[in-house]
């Protein structure tokens, strides 16, 4: 019985990661279209990307809270951290940057906090 429950948690957690990655890429593509076809200033690009990461971290935290139904603060932060780290590592690999110190910046802390908030909201949702 416990093996089936663990498999259910893993399956639902992986679905949450896949949906979060899709949400990230859709929002990132929308940002690229807005930058290309509107007068949106490019100098705000780090803030736009940080906002997109915050939205996706909130979404993954929300999903983790819905899946686990307990400890939303911890699971939301954990899932958001793993998602954020995987996005940063993917961008590091795709861009070919040689300096990996950008992964350790404090500007990503609000994303983890938003993931924690999403986890707390997800635990308290009646779904």
C-alpha positions as CSV (number, residue, x, y, z in Angstrom):
1,X,0.0,0.0,0.0
2,X,2.8,2.4,0.8
3,X,4.6,1.7,-2.5
4,X,1.5,2.7,-4.4
5,X,1.2,6.0,-2.4
6,X,4.8,6.8,-2.9
7,X,4.5,6.1,-6.6
8,X,1.5,8.4,-6.7
9,X,3.4,11.2,-5.0
10,X,6.3,10.8,-7.4
11,X,4.1,10.8,-10.4
12,X,2.1,13.9,-9.3
13,X,5.4,15.6,-8.4
14,X,6.9,15.0,-11.8
15,X,3.7,16.2,-13.5
16,X,4.0,19.4,-11.4
17,X,7.6,19.9,-12.6
18,X,6.7,19.3,-16.2
19,X,3.8,21.8,-16.0
20,X,6.0,24.3,-14.3
21,X,8.7,24.0,-17.0
22,X,6.0,24.4,-19.6
23,X,4.7,27.5,-17.8
24,X,8.2,28.9,-17.7
25,X,8.8,28.4,-21.4
26,X,5.4,29.8,-22.3
27,X,6.0,32.9,-20.2
28,X,9.5,33.3,-21.5
29,X,8.3,33.0,-25.1
30,X,5.6,35.6,-24.4
31,X,8.3,37.9,-23.0
32,X,10.4,37.4,-26.1
33,X,7.4,38.3,-28.3
34,X,6.6,41.4,-26.2
35,X,10.2,42.5,-26.4
36,X,10.3,42.0,-30.1
37,X,7.0,43.6,-31.1
38,X,6.4,46.3,-28.4
39,X,8.3,49.1,-26.9
40,X,9.1,47.2,-23.8
41,X,12.6,48.3,-22.6
42,X,15.3,45.7,-22.7
43,X,17.2,47.1,-19.8
44,X,14.6,45.5,-17.5
45,X,15.3,42.0,-18.8
46,X,16.7,40.7,-15.5
47,X,13.6,41.8,-13.6
48,X,11.3,40.3,-16.2
49,X,13.1,37.0,-16.0
50,X,13.1,37.1,-12.2
51,X,9.3,37.7,-12.3
52,X,8.8,34.8,-14.6
53,X,10.9,32.6,-12.2
54,X,8.8,33.8,-9.3
55,X,5.6,33.0,-11.0
56,X,6.7,29.5,-11.9
57,X,8.2,28.9,-8.4
58,X,4.8,30.0,-6.9
59,X,3.1,27.5,-9.2
60,X,5.4,24.6,-8.3
61,X,4.9,25.4,-4.6
62,X,1.2,25.5,-5.1
63,X,1.3,22.1,-6.8
64,X,3.5,20.6,-4.1
65,X,1.1,21.8,-1.5
66,X,-1.8,20.3,-3.3
67,X,0.1,17.0,-3.7
68,X,1.5,16.5,-0.2
69,X,-1.2,18.3,1.9
70,X,1.2,19.0,4.7
71,X,4.4,21.0,5.4
72,X,3.6,23.4,2.5
73,X,6.3,25.8,3.6
74,X,9.0,23.2,3.4
75,X,7.9,21.3,0.3
76,X,7.1,24.5,-1.5
77,X,10.6,25.9,-0.9
78,X,12.2,22.6,-1.7
79,X,10.3,22.1,-5.0
80,X,10.9,25.8,-6.0
81,X,14.6,25.5,-5.2
82,X,14.9,22.4,-7.3
83,X,13.0,24.0,-10.2
84,X,15.0,27.2,-10.0
85,X,18.3,25.3,-9.8
86,X,17.3,23.2,-12.8
87,X,16.3,26.3,-14.8
88,X,19.5,28.0,-13.9
89,X,21.6,25.0,-14.8
90,X,19.8,24.6,-18.1
91,X,20.4,28.2,-18.9
92,X,24.1,27.8,-17.9
93,X,24.5,24.8,-20.2
94,X,22.7,26.4,-23.1
95,X,24.5,29.8,-22.9
96,X,27.9,28.2,-22.5
97,X,29.0,30.6,-19.8
98,X,32.2,29.8,-18.1
99,X,31.5,31.6,-14.8
100,X,29.1,29.7,-12.7
101,X,29.0,32.1,-9.8
102,X,25.8,33.7,-11.1
103,X,24.0,30.7,-9.6
104,X,24.7,31.9,-6.1
105,X,23.0,35.3,-6.2
106,X,20.6,36.6,-3.5
107,X,18.2,37.9,-6.1
108,X,16.7,34.3,-6.4
109,X,15.6,34.3,-2.7
110,X,12.2,35.9,-3.5
111,X,11.5,32.9,-5.9
112,X,12.1,30.5,-3.0
113,X,9.9,32.6,-0.8
114,X,7.2,32.6,-3.4
115,X,7.5,28.8,-3.7
116,X,7.0,28.6,0.1
117,X,3.9,30.8,-0.1
118,X,2.6,28.7,-2.9
119,X,3.1,25.6,-0.8
120,X,1.2,27.2,2.1
121,X,-1.7,28.2,-0.2
122,X,-1.7,24.7,-1.8
123,X,-2.0,23.0,1.5
124,X,-5.0,25.1,2.5
125,X,-6.9,24.7,-0.8
126,X,-9.9,22.4,-0.7
127,X,-9.4,20.3,-3.9
